[in-house]
């Protein structure tokens, strides 16, 4: 994780409010933006090494994004 944006409030399609932010992930192959929802923001720290299991990618505003969805986000040591 090379950087992380501040969380912002968004309205859920089902009603209510959620928080969302982005984290930039980089390795030797390139860079991708990961979307962090609610408590994921608190668990992801700049400088951390992560593993994402059963995540998926999509594009928003022409930018590729990695989403955890119903997958798992694991912080590595």
Buried (B, 14 or more C-beta within 10 A) or exposed (E): BEEBEEBEEEEEEEEEEBBBBBBBBEEEEEEBBBBBBEEBBEEBEEEBEBEBEEBEEEEEEEEEBBBBEEEEBEEEE
